[in-house]
Amino acid sequence: MEMEKLLLVTMFGVVIMVQAFGIINGCFLEEKAALLEFKSTYFNASVLPSWVEDDPRKNNCCQWERVTCDATSGHVIHLDLHWVQTDMQTCADNNIYILNWSLFQTFKELRTLDLSSNCIHGFIWNADYMNLAALETLDLSYNSVNISIMESLSALTSLKNLFLAENKLFGPLPTKELSLQRNLELLDLSYNGLSSPLTTQDAKAFLKLKKLKMLNLRSNEFDKGVLNSFLGLPALKSLILQDEATSRSRPLWQLYYRKIRSMPWQFDLSSGS
């Protein structure tokens, strides 16, 4: 009799947890629904085959490919969605995507989001659904986003690592927007069309990134004068500023070697890989 009571209490507790927290088979229902909506909205059924709704063998979204959940909380913490759009010809044919950022707002504990190489042209932003408080790493490399994205990204103030290599970022370095991301430690803006010069105000804004350790500006359109804007970053350990289309790297190295050789960080202007 006591055992039956204990079993009933346990079952009742499980029901309460499912109702209160939306957990089933180790997966939060709202997070599973968001993943399925993401797939159905942007990709065909053959992509991400483990992401299915009606297969009891694959009911736990924490066991789906490219998804990692926290072992304690059960929340999704990493989404590796790079190169989900594997047919690169669709990019060449201008079959590009504008993603609804609010889909990711469901993931309260998301720390890493990799959306690189997916023909992404931009996002639908909503100020009420911007800040993912736990997001530390965002990779949007090898897409087609333009400089206007920087204003929206500035709301992601918890970011430590931001990858925007090889997009369509043209014009001056967006220092005002970047200066709001005070936790940045790694910033990759390589292979874009960013250019000099930086105003004094721009340089002061950029120096607010006091935690920045690595800055990759390879293959943009900066001249040697821009270096002065970066030498004051207190935590910087690696600066890559080399345009493969020119032969500037060696003269720049010679010019600035005396200023940086005693600093505790590496200045990389090598012409190698």
C-alpha positions, -999 to +999 in steps of 0.1 A: +000+000+000+028+024+009+046+015-023+015+023-043+012+057-026+048+065-033+044+056-069+014+078-073+032+107-057+061+102-080+039+101-111+021+132-099+054+150-095+065+141-130+032+154-144+036+187-125+072+191-139+060+185-174+032+210-170+053+236-152+085+234-171+076+218-204+101+190-201+096+156-218+122+130-225+149+153-214+139+181-238+121+214-232+090+214-254+093+251-263+129+246-274+120+215-294+092+235-311+116+263-320+141+239-336+114+223-356+101+257-367+136+268-377+140+237-399+106+238-415+109+276-422+143+276-438+152+241-449+137+211-466+128+178-449+160+161-460+182+185-440+188+177-403+171+142-405+171+136-368+150+167-362+115+151-364+084+156-344+065+123-347+092+096-343+092+084-306+128+071-311+139+107-317+117+126-293+145+140-272+158+171-290+189+170-268+200+140-288+195+156-322+224+163-344+241+196-340+223+202-306+240+202-272+221+205-240+233+212-205+236+180-185+221+196-154+194+220-166+184+202-199+184+235-218+200+238-252+234+255-248+251+250-282+236+251-317+260+241-345+241+251-376+270+259-399+266+250-435+232+235-431+224+249-466+249+227-483+239+235-519+261+266-524+247+271-559+216+284-542+237+312-528+250+320-563+215+321-576+206+346-549+185+321-530+194+337-497+177+337-463+165+364-440+162+347-406+137+356-378+159+362-348+130+357-324+132+320-331+164+319-310+149+338-281+134+306-268+168+293-259+173+309-225+207+293-218+221+293-253+259+300-252+271+292-287+253+298-320+270+289-352+251+300-384+282+303-407+280+294-444+242+295-448+235+322-474+221+345-447+214+380-460+200+394-428+176+390-399+142+401-389+149+419-356+125+427-328+138+449-299+118+427-274+135+396-286+171+407-290+192+399-260+201+363-254+216+369-219+238+337-220+251+340-256+289+341-256+298+330-291+281+340-324+295+329-358+280+345-389+310+340-411+307+333-448+273+348-453+260+379-470+251+402-441+259+439-445+271+467-422+236+475-410+236+443-389+261+458-365+235+481-348+213+451-340+242+429-328+252+456-304+223+445-282+240+412-276+261+425-248+271+391-233+291+382-265+327+372-260+334+359-295+320+374-326+329+360-361+318+380-391+345+370-416+337+372-454+304+390-454+295+423-471+307+447-445+318+479-463+327+513-450+344+526-418+349+502-389+316+504-369+332+515-337+301+530-321+282+497-323+312+476-313+319+497-283+287+486-267+299+450-266+322+454-236+327+417-230+342+410-264+374+390-263+377+378-299+365+398-330+369+385-365+360+409-393+384+395-419+378+394-456+353+423-458+355+458-472+361+478-441+382+509-446+402+537-430+404+563-417+391+563-381+383+596-365+395+604-330+360+598-317+359+564-334+393+554-319+381+564-284+350+544-288+369+513-299+392+516-269+362+508-247+367+471-256+390+466-227+387+428-227+395+423-264+423+398-268+423+390-305+413+412-335+414+399-370+411+425-397+429+406-425+421+416-461+402+448-455+412+482-468+429+498-438+461+519-441+489+520-417+475+550-398+447+528-383+473+509-362+474+538-337+438+532-329+445+496-317+477+500-298+459+513-267+437+482-263+449+469-229+441+432-232+451+428-269+474+398-275+469+392-313+463+417-340+460+405-376+460+434-401+474+423-435+460+428-469+471+400-492+465+423-522+493+447-512+529+444-500+523+467-470+527+441-443+565+441-441+570+479-440+542+482-414+560+456-393+593+474-395+576+507-387+558+495-356+582+469-343+599+492-318+566+503-304+552+469-298+581+445-291+580+451-254+542+446-252+528+413-239+510+404-271+518+392-306+513+415-336+507+394-366+513+410-400+529+379-416+522+372-452+519+335-446+488+315-439 
